[in-house]
Amino acid sequence: MCAPTSDDPLDIPEPKSIPAKLAASAVRFYQKYLSGLKMGSTCRFDPVCSTYALKAVSVHGAFKGTILSAARLSKCGPWHPGGFDPVPNHGFWFTETVT
């Protein structure tokens, strides 16, 4: 069984694969150089979208992390209330059932 990850958005594990490291580097580049160009904070979620993407890629890998990040970004807009939306624990792809 996989060990659960922390719900702390600042507790981001090191990515394991090379594609995940590349994706994490892209997110870190965005955080360092592009995010500051916006006029103030615009994310309605906690953790913010870039931190969510970084943790999703680190926990789930490049492919699944990118899918989770894209799903999160698709929620950005006035139609979604936002709020606390943590990255799912590793292994949720196989343990969750739709009812």
Helices and strands as residue ranges (DSSP letters): H 18-29, I 30-34, G 35-37, E 45-46, H 49-60, H 62-74, E 83-84, H 92-95
